[in-house]
């Protein structure tokens, strides 16, 4: 399906996931990437850039370099300046700064400090914001810069951002922001508001837009797949990590395929609907980046793949006359291998059927013989229940007759260490029922796909596989407590008023909690007390005759999850609450004081390093003057002092790095508290709380911050 059309080789080590392509002069696209030496290369095959500003010309006219002199974490190119719609801007992220550079004019558009770092960058229009934005994902935060360096967009997310992309998620003609983070979640933002969340099994390392509401994703554990909105179309998992993904239409059918680059150097193209491999190629080293562009300016878009060793290959869709012979023997071998595997599976299945048939015929003569056949009316039953004394939910699986369960295989996401769990009863404990403990680490709804191997107790070789699916409610780890005398009521929580009947709240409780029997209520008041099996922390949910709902729990994050779930069930679009979490507010006050300490230490260290740098400059001049005057004793003295100053400067730099790492950790916690405060509200109140909290943190107004978290406004 693809034919190689050009090959390049740069003598540069390319950092994975920092490859992009930009049309900086409005005429010719330029391949761009970050090197391990703290530089960004710009390759233009038809015109060389003029040196100036940060730009330096390479040894060949096709390559130019930007000296960043920092570790480069993200690179992206796109139309950022609305006054230059035909020209792209290069945006570069480092652990501390964001640089927007006009490559054609060799000038900075802006250079901004990024306190939360810049792990991922994407450029484009978001929602109803008029101007294009360079959206930077960092330490639990998202920040959008316009071409002047202003930040009209800022919000928080659950964990460190790993990847970003823009798609029309709702097919409304406007972009939504898809965010992948280290907490295994893919979140979709409509500007400040989270409109959807999908939980995966590992950190989301890559995202790429495909067509309309479809996007590809990759995880750090080697999983790659495709979502259409919240529906996962397919996924596959490899033992090799994914380094990059991209979308490209191989067969000119108007639907792009998913192109994946792997750490072992393999590049493959998969169908967007089935995940079937359509094309593959191999590099000698890991793939660093994959982009698409009309690089040859012949009216056809090329697929450009780069390895970490600087090898670049360009591909193009093959003509129809060649598409049947591209993969040659490889396709034939793969087809033969697949057909052979299917043949073996079918022969094995046929052999089992034949053996069962012979055994059934023998049964009429030898009634006492031990047979592998199980009764035709055998059924598999399952029950989920929770006990306050346990730290898990129990899945009880049983058969309806004398058959025994040999083993149980459960597929579920986000529960086990991996994606599956196998349970084998001991040989002496074989019976018709098994109890399997399940410990969901987070409050998310999960589907349990169960496969049980059933047979007679004497069966050794043949088993029947029964399959069933059970849904685990979102708050399954909370157990209803009937005797509340020994439980201390929480002093923290939220209160709010809704225009709903108490019966609707009871319906929500029955759907989202795991009760032995459905709750019922008489009258217009409700109160239930539960205990979390993970932490043994109590939870009280009540509603009075005035429609005032109280959710009492000491954990702000869990209170936010409960409120968001209830608001979604009741179709509430805007909701403000009164929040009271004194313990967590005390912890936040301590964190903010630590942030102030680290900020002041950072400023002092920066000042000291600047003084040291000036002294070193002066000392170098003195030492060189002494050398030119043949004053060797003075030269030696100056160089000894220079050595001591340089050592002190290096030590100061190490201290500053450690200080910066600690500062980032505390800023992450601050952003997480802001996100928790936002989760306690719905709709416009959530957006307002996040914006007000950020303003209060910027102005160092702790009193206002606490009031915003408590009441929803300053």
C-alpha positions in Angstrom: 0.0 0.0 0.0 3.0 2.3 0.4 6.1 2.8 -1.6 9.3 4.5 -0.3 10.1 7.6 -2.4 13.0 9.3 -0.6 15.6 8.7 2.2 17.5 11.2 4.2 20.1 10.8 6.9 20.8 13.5 9.6 23.8 13.1 11.8 21.7 13.8 14.8 20.1 11.9 17.7 16.4 12.7 17.5 14.4 12.7 20.7 11.2 10.5 20.4 7.9 12.4 20.1 9.5 15.7 19.2 9.2 15.5 15.4 6.9 17.9 13.5 6.6 19.5 10.1 5.8 23.2 9.5 5.3 25.6 6.6 7.3 28.4 8.0 7.7 30.6 4.9 4.3 29.8 3.3 5.9 27.9 0.5 7.9 24.9 1.5 7.2 22.5 4.4 10.2 21.9 6.7 10.9 18.8 8.8 11.6 19.8 12.4 12.8 17.8 15.4 14.6 18.1 18.7 18.1 16.6 19.2 19.6 15.2 22.4 22.2 18.1 22.3 19.5 20.7 23.2 19.0 21.9 19.7 16.1 21.9 17.3 16.9 21.2 13.6 14.9 22.6 10.7 15.3 20.8 7.4 14.2 22.6 4.2 15.2 20.7 1.1 14.7 23.6 -1.4 15.7 26.8 0.5 18.1 27.6 3.3 17.2 29.8 6.2 19.2 32.9 6.9 21.1 32.9 10.2 20.0 35.3 12.8 18.5 35.4 16.3 18.6 31.9 17.7 19.0 30.3 14.2 22.4 28.9 13.1 23.1 27.4 9.7 24.3 23.8 9.5 27.1 22.5 7.5 24.7 21.9 4.6 22.3 24.6 3.3 19.3 22.3 3.9 19.7 22.2 7.7 19.4 25.0 10.3 19.6 24.8 14.1 18.0 26.6 17.0 20.1 26.5 20.1 17.8 26.0 23.1 20.4 24.9 25.6 17.9 23.0 27.7 16.3 19.6 27.6 13.6 19.8 25.0 10.3 18.0 26.0 7.9 19.0 23.2 7.9 20.4 19.7 4.9 21.5 17.6 4.3 23.6 14.5 1.1 25.2 13.3 -0.6 28.4 12.3 -0.6 30.5 15.5 -0.4 34.1 14.3 -3.8 35.0 12.7 -2.1 37.8 10.7 0.1 35.1 8.9 -2.4 32.4 8.2 -0.2 30.8 5.5 2.8 30.5 7.8 3.4 28.2 10.7 4.9 29.0 14.0 7.3 26.7 15.8 6.6 26.2 19.5 9.2 24.5 21.7 8.6 23.3 25.3 11.2 22.7 28.0 10.8 21.7 31.7 10.7 25.4 32.6 9.8 27.5 29.5 7.7 27.8 26.3 9.2 29.4 23.2 7.2 30.5 20.2 9.6 31.1 17.3 9.0 32.6 13.8 11.5 30.6 11.8 11.1 32.6 8.6 11.8 36.0 10.4 14.3 34.4 12.8 12.6 36.1 15.8 10.9 35.1 19.0 7.1 35.6 19.1 7.2 35.1 22.9 9.3 33.3 25.5 7.3 32.4 28.6 8.0 30.7 31.9 6.0 27.5 32.4 6.0 26.8 36.1 4.3 23.5 35.5 6.6 22.4 32.6 5.7 21.6 29.0 5.3 17.9 28.5 3.1 18.1 25.3 2.0 20.9 22.9 -0.6 21.1 20.2 -1.6 24.1 18.1 -5.1 25.0 16.8 -8.5 26.6 17.6 -10.3 25.3 20.8 -14.0 25.6 21.2 -15.4 29.1 20.7 -12.0 30.9 21.4 -11.5 33.1 18.4 -7.7 33.0 18.1 -5.5 29.9 17.6 -3.8 28.7 20.7 -0.6 26.9 21.5 -1.9 24.5 24.2 0.7 23.3 26.6 0.2 20.4 28.9 2.3 20.3 32.0 2.2 19.3 35.7 -1.6 18.7 36.2 -2.4 21.8 34.2 -3.4 23.0 30.7 -2.4 26.4 29.4 -3.2 28.0 26.1 -1.0 30.8 24.7 -2.0 33.1 21.8 0.6 34.5 19.4 1.3 37.5 21.7 2.0 35.2 24.7 -1.2 35.9 26.5 -2.9 32.9 28.1 -6.7 33.1 27.6 -7.1 29.4 28.4 -6.0 27.7 31.6 -7.4 24.7 33.5 -6.3 21.8 35.6 -6.4 18.0 34.9 -6.0 15.0 37.1 -2.3 14.2 36.6 0.8 15.0 34.6 -0.1 15.5 31.0 1.6 13.1 28.5 -0.1 13.8 25.2 -2.6 16.2 23.5 -4.7 16.4 20.3 -7.6 18.5 19.0 -10.7 16.8 17.4 -14.3 17.6 16.7 -15.5 15.2 19.4 -19.2 16.1 19.1 -19.2 16.7 15.4 -20.4 20.3 16.0 -17.8 22.0 13.8 -15.5 23.1 16.7 -12.5 21.5 18.3 -12.4 19.7 21.6 -9.1 19.0 23.5 -8.3 15.4 24.1 -5.8 15.0 27.0 -3.9 11.8 28.0 -2.3 11.8 31.4 -0.3 9.6 33.8 -3.3 8.5 35.9 -4.5 6.3 33.0 -7.3 8.6 32.0 -8.2 10.2 28.6 -10.2 13.3 29.2 -12.1 15.4 26.6 -12.4 19.2 27.3 -14.8 21.6 25.8 -12.7 24.6 26.7 -12.7 24.4 30.5 -15.4 21.8 30.9 -14.7 18.0 30.9 -17.3 16.4 28.6 -16.0 12.8 28.7 -13.5 10.5 30.5 -12.2 7.1 29.4 -10.0 5.0 31.7 -7.2 2.9 30.3 -4.8 0.4 31.7 -1.6 2.5 31.7 -0.3 6.1 31.1 -1.4 7.5 27.7 1.8 8.2 25.9 0.4 9.3 22.4 -2.7 10.7 20.9 -3.5 11.6 17.3 -6.6 12.9 15.5 -8.0 10.8 12.7 -11.4 11.6 11.1 -14.1 13.7 12.7 -14.6 12.3 16.3 -12.2 9.4 15.8 -8.7 9.4 17.4 -5.9 7.0 18.0 -4.1 6.4 21.3 -1.1 4.5 22.6 -0.1 3.5 26.1 3.3 3.1 27.8 2.7 -0.7 28.1 2.6 -1.2 24.3 -1.1 -0.9 23.7 -2.4 0.9 20.7 -6.0 1.4 19.5 -8.7 3.7 18.2 -11.6 5.5 19.8 -14.7 6.9 18.1 -15.9 9.3 20.8 -16.2 7.1 23.9 -16.5 3.8 22.0 -13.2 1.9 21.6 -13.2 0.4 18.1 -10.2 -1.9 18.7 -6.9 -2.2 20.5 -3.9 -4.5 20.3 -1.0 -5.0 22.7 2.7 -5.6 22.0 5.7 -6.4 24.2 7.4 -3.4 22.6 6.5 0.2 23.7 5.0 2.6 21.2 7.1 5.6 20.5 4.7 7.6 18.2 1.5 7.4 16.2 0.0 9.3 13.2 -2.9 9.0 10.8 -2.5 8.7 7.0 -4.8 7.6 4.2 -3.0 4.7 2.6 -5.6 3.6 0.1 -7.1 6.9 -0.8 -10.6 6.0 0.4 -11.0 9.2 2.5 -10.5 7.3 5.8 -7.1 7.6 7.4 -5.3 4.5 8.8 -3.4 4.5 12.1 0.4 4.5 11.6 2.4 3.3 14.6 6.1 3.6 15.3 7.6 1.1 17.8 10.7 1.1 20.0 12.1 -1.9 18.0 12.2 0.1 14.8 9.0 -1.3 13.3 6.5 0.9 11.5 3.0 -0.5 10.7 -0.2 0.8 9.3 -3.5 -0.6 10.7 -7.1 -0.3 9.6 -9.0 2.3 11.6 -12.0 -0.1 12.0 -10.4 -3.5 12.7 -6.7 -2.9 13.6 -5.6 -5.3 10.9 -2.1 -4.7 9.7 -2.1 -3.3 6.1 1.5 -2.3 5.7 4.8 -2.6 7.7 8.4 -1.6 7.4 11.4 -1.7 9.7 14.1 0.8 10.7 17.5 -0.2 12.2 16.6 1.8 15.4 13.6 3.0 17.3 11.2 5.3 15.5 11.3 8.8 16.9 8.4 10.4 15.0 5.9 10.1 12.2 4.4 13.1 10.3 2.5 13.8 7.1 3.1 16.6 4.6 3.3 17.5 0.9 7.1 17.4 1.3 7.9 17.1 -2.4 5.3 19.7 -3.4 3.9 17.4 -6.1 0.2 17.7 -5.0 0.5 14.4 -3.0 0.8 14.0 0.7 3.7 11.9 1.9 4.2 9.9 5.1 7.6 10.8 6.8 9.1 8.5 9.4 12.2 9.4 11.4 14.3 7.1 13.6 16.2 8.2 16.7 19.5 7.8 14.8 18.5 10.4 12.3 17.3 8.2 9.4 14.3 9.6 7.5 12.1 7.8 5.0 9.3 9.3 2.9 6.4 7.1 1.7 3.6 7.7 -0.7 0.4 5.7 -1.5 1.1 3.3 -4.3 -0.7 3.5 -7.6 -3.6 1.0 -8.0 -1.6 -1.1 -10.4 1.1 -1.8 -7.8 -1.0 -2.2 -4.6 -1.4 -5.9 -5.0 2.4 -6.6 -5.0 3.8 -4.3 -2.4 4.3 -6.6 0.5 5.0 -9.5 -1.7 6.1 -12.7 0.1 5.6 -11.2 3.5 1.8 -10.9 2.9 1.7 -14.4 1.5 3.6 -15.8 4.5 1.4 -14.0 7.0 -1.7 -15.2 5.2 -0.4 -18.8 5.2 0.5 -18.6 8.9 -3.0 -17.2 9.9 -4.8 -19.9 7.8 -2.6 -22.6 9.3 -3.4 -21.5 12.9 -7.1 -21.4 12.1 -6.8 -24.9 10.6 -5.2 -26.3 13.7 -7.9 -24.7 15.9 -10.7 -26.2 13.8 -9.1 -29.6 13.8 -8.7 -29.6 17.6 -12.4 -28.5 18.0 -13.5 -31.3 15.5 -11.4 -33.8 17.5 -13.2 -32.8 20.8 -16.6 -33.1 19.2 -15.8 -36.5 17.8 -14.5 -37.7 21.2 -17.6 -36.5 23.0 -19.8 -38.2 20.4 -18.0 -41.5 21.0 -18.2 -41.1 24.7 -22.0 -40.4 24.5 -22.5 -43.6 22.5 -20.5 -45.6 25.0 -22.5 -44.3 28.0 -25.6 -46.4 27.0 -23.5 -49.6 27.5 -21.2 -48.6 30.4 -23.3 -46.5 32.7 -20.8 -46.4 35.4 -17.9 -45.2 33.2 -16.4 -41.8 34.1 -17.4 -39.5 31.3 -16.1 -36.0 30.4 -19.5 -34.9 29.1 -21.4 -32.5 31.4 -25.3 -32.3 31.6 -26.9 -30.2 28.9 -28.8 -28.1 31.5 -25.6 -26.9 33.2 -25.7 -23.2 33.8 -23.2 -20.7 35.2 -24.5 -18.2 37.9 -22.8 -15.2 39.4 -23.3 -12.9 42.4 -21.5 -9.8 43.6 -21.6 -8.8 47.2 -19.6 -6.8 49.7 -18.9 -7.3 53.4 -17.9 -4.4 55.7 -15.3 -6.7 57.4 -13.5 -7.3 54.1 -11.3 -5.0 52.0 -12.7 -6.3 48.7 -15.8 -7.1 46.7 -16.6 -10.8 46.4 -17.6 -12.4 43.0 -19.3 -15.7 43.7 -19.5 -18.0 40.6 -21.4 -21.3 40.8 -22.9 -24.0 38.7 -26.5 -25.4 38.9 -25.6 -29.1 39.3 -22.8 -31.4 40.4 -20.2 -30.1 37.9 -17.1 -28.4 39.3 -15.2 -25.3 38.3 -11.6 -26.0 37.3 -10.5 -22.4 36.7 -11.9 -18.9 36.1 -10.5 -16.2 33.8 -11.6 -12.6 34.3 -10.9 -9.8 31.9 -11.4 -6.3 33.3 -9.6 -2.9 33.0 -8.1 -1.0 35.8 -8.7 -3.7 38.5 -5.9 -6.3 38.3 -2.2 -6.0 37.9 -2.6 -6.2 34.1 -5.9 -6.7 32.3 -6.8 -10.3 33.4 -6.9 -12.5 36.4 -6.8 -16.3 36.5 -8.1 -18.2 39.6 -7.3 -21.9 40.1 -9.0 -23.8 42.9 -6.9 -26.3 44.7 -7.3 -29.9 43.5 -8.7 -31.0 46.9 -11.2 -28.0 47.0 -12.9 -28.6 43.6 -16.6 -27.8 43.9 -19.4 -26.2 42.0 -18.7 -22.7 43.3 -15.7 -20.3 43.8 -15.3 -17.0 45.5 -13.0 -14.5 43.9 -11.9 -11.2 45.7 -12.0 -8.1 43.6 -10.4 -4.8 44.7 -11.1 -1.8 42.4 -8.4 0.8 43.1 -10.6 3.6 41.9 -14.3 4.4 41.9 -15.1 3.6 38.3 -17.7 1.3 36.7 -16.2 -1.8 35.3 -17.4 -4.7 33.1 -16.2 -8.1 34.3 -15.9 -10.6 31.4 -15.8 -14.0 33.0 -14.8 -17.3 31.4 -15.1 -20.4 33.5 -13.8 -23.9 32.7 -16.4 -26.4 33.8 -16.2 -30.2 33.9 -17.0 -33.3 35.9 -14.9 -33.9 39.0 -13.2 -36.9 37.2 -12.5 -34.9 34.0 -8.9 -34.4 33.2 -8.6 -33.5 29.5 -11.9 -31.9 28.5 -13.7 -28.9 29.8 -16.6 -26.7 28.7 -16.1 -23.0 28.7 -18.9 -20.8 30.0 -18.9 -17.1 29.5 -20.8 -14.3 31.2 -20.4 -10.5 31.9 -21.1 -8.7 35.1 -21.1 -5.0 35.7 -19.4 -3.7 38.8 -21.1 -0.4 39.9 -19.0 2.7 40.3 -19.1 2.8 44.1 -19.0 -0.9 44.7 -16.4 -0.6 47.5 -18.9 1.2 49.8 -20.9 -1.1 52.1 -24.3 -0.1 53.6 -24.2 0.0 57.4 -27.4 -0.7 59.3 -26.1 -0.4 62.8 -24.6 3.1 62.8 -24.1 3.4 66.6 -20.4 2.4 66.4 -19.6 4.7 63.4 -18.5 8.3 63.8 -20.2 10.7 61.4 -17.8 12.6 59.1 -17.4 16.3 59.9 -16.5 17.2 56.3 -18.6 17.3 53.1 -20.8 19.2 50.8 -24.4 20.5 50.8 -26.5 21.6 47.9 -30.1 21.8 46.8 -31.7 20.1 43.9 -35.2 20.2 42.4 -35.8 16.4 42.4 -37.8 13.9 44.2 -36.1 11.7 46.8 -37.1 8.6 44.8 -34.8 9.7 42.0 -31.9 9.9 44.4 -32.7 6.4 45.6 -32.7 5.2 42.0 -29.2 6.7 41.6 -28.0 4.9 44.8 -29.3 1.5 43.7 -27.6 1.9 40.3 -24.2 3.1 41.6 -23.7 1.2 44.8 -23.6 -2.5 45.5 -26.5 -3.3 47.9 -27.8 -6.7 48.9 -31.3 -5.5 48.0 -32.6 -2.3 46.4 -33.2 0.6 48.8 -36.7 1.8 49.3 -37.9 5.0 51.0 -41.2 6.1 52.4 -41.8 9.8 52.7 -39.6 12.6 51.4 -36.5 12.2 53.5 -33.5 9.9 53.1 -30.3 9.0 55.0 -27.9 6.2 54.4 -24.5 5.5 56.0 -21.8 3.5 54.2 -18.2 2.5 54.9 -15.5 2.4 52.3 -13.8 -1.1 52.2 -10.5 0.4 51.0 -10.0 3.0 53.8 -12.8 2.1 56.3 -13.8 5.8 56.1 -17.6 6.5 56.6 -19.8 8.1 54.1 -23.2 9.6 54.8 -25.7 10.6 52.1 -28.9 12.4 53.2 -31.8 14.4 51.7 -34.3 16.3 53.7 -37.8 17.5 52.9 -36.5 20.8 51.5 -34.5 18.9 48.8 -31.2 19.7 50.6 -28.7 17.0 49.9 -25.7 16.4 52.1 -22.7 14.2 51.2 -20.5 13.8 54.3 -17.1 12.3 53.8 -13.5 13.4 54.7 -12.1 12.9 51.2 -12.7 15.8 48.9 -11.9 13.7 45.8 -14.5 11.1 46.6 -17.1 13.8 47.3 -16.4 15.2 43.9 -16.9 11.8 42.2 -20.2 11.3 44.0 -21.4 14.7 43.1 -20.5 14.4 39.5 -22.2 11.0 39.2 -25.3 12.3 40.9 -25.4 15.4 38.7 -25.0 13.3 35.6 -27.8 11.0 36.6 -30.2 13.9 37.4 -29.2 15.8 34.2 -28.1 18.8 36.2 -26.1 21.3 34.0 -25.1 23.9 36.6 -24.7 23.3 40.3 -22.9 25.1 43.1 -22.3 23.7 46.6 -21.1 24.7 50.0 -18.0 22.7 50.8 -16.4 22.1 54.2 -13.1 20.2 54.4 -11.0 21.6 57.3 -8.4 18.9 57.3 -7.7 19.1 53.5 -7.7 23.0 53.7 -5.0 22.7 56.5 -2.9 20.5 54.2 -3.4 23.0 51.3 -2.2 25.8 53.6 0.9 23.9 54.4 1.6 23.2 50.7 1.2 26.8 49.8 3.6 27.8 52.5 6.1 25.3 51.1 5.6 26.7 47.6 6.4 30.2 49.0 9.6 28.8 50.6 10.8 27.1 47.5 10.0 30.2 45.4 12.1 32.4 47.6 15.0 29.9 47.7 14.8 29.6 43.9 15.1 33.4 43.5 18.0 33.5 45.9 19.8 30.6 44.1 19.2 32.3 40.7 20.7 35.5 42.0 23.7 33.7 43.4 24.2 31.8 40.1 24.1 35.1 38.2 26.7 36.6 40.5 28.9 33.5 40.1 28.6 33.7 36.3 29.7 37.4 36.3 32.7 36.6 38.5 33.6 33.7 36.2 33.5 36.0 33.2 35.8 38.5 34.9 38.1 35.8 36.1 38.5 34.3 32.6 39.4 37.8 31.2 42.1 38.2 33.9 43.5 34.8 33.4 43.8 35.3 29.6 45.4 38.8 30.2 48.0 37.2 32.5 48.7 34.5 29.9 49.2 37.0 27.2 51.6 38.9 29.4 53.5 35.7 30.3 52.6 36.2 34.0 52.3 32.5 34.6 52.0 32.7 38.4 49.0 35.1 38.2 47.5 33.0 35.4 47.7 29.9 37.6 46.2 31.8 40.6 43.3 33.0 38.5 42.6 29.6 37.0 42.6 28.0 40.5 40.1 30.6 41.6 38.1 30.0 38.3 38.1 26.2 39.2 36.7 26.9 42.6 34.0 29.3 41.2 33.0 26.8 38.6 32.7 24.1 41.2 30.5 26.3 43.4 28.4 27.2 40.3 27.9 23.5 39.5 26.9 22.7 43.1 24.5 25.7 43.1 23.0 24.4 39.9 22.4 20.9 41.4 20.8 22.5 44.5 18.6 24.6 42.1 17.5 21.5 40.2 16.5 19.7 43.4 14.7 22.8 44.5 12.9 23.0 41.2 11.9 19.3 41.4 10.4 19.8 44.9 8.6 23.0 43.7 7.0 21.1 40.8 5.8 18.4 43.2 4.1 21.0 45.4 2.7 22.9 42.5 1.2 19.6 41.2 -0.5 19.2 44.6 -1.9 22.7 44.4 -3.3 22.1 40.9 -4.8 18.8 42.2 -6.6 20.7 45.0 -7.9 23.2 42.4 -9.2 20.3 40.4 -10.9 18.8 43.4 -12.6 22.1 44.1 -13.7 22.2 40.4 -15.1 18.6 40.7 -17.4 19.8 43.5 -19.2 22.0 41.0 -21.0 21.5 37.7 -21.1 23.6 34.6 -20.4 27.3 34.7 -19.7 27.1 38.5 -16.9 24.6 37.9 -15.3 26.9 35.3 -15.6 29.9 37.5 -14.1 28.1 40.6 -11.0 27.0 38.6 -10.5 30.5 37.2 -11.0 32.2 40.6 -8.7 29.7 42.3 -5.9 30.3 39.8 -6.3 34.1 40.2 -6.1 33.7 44.0 -2.9 31.6 43.7 -1.3 34.1 41.4 -2.0 36.9 43.8 -1.0 34.8 46.8 -4.3 35.4 48.4 -4.7 32.3 50.6 -7.8 33.6 52.4 -9.6 34.2 49.1 -8.6 30.8 47.8 -10.1 29.0 50.8 -13.3 31.0 50.5 -13.6 30.1 46.8 -13.1 26.4 47.5 -15.7 26.6 50.3 -18.5 28.7 48.7 -17.7 28.6 45.0 -17.0 32.3 44.7 -14.7 35.0 46.1 
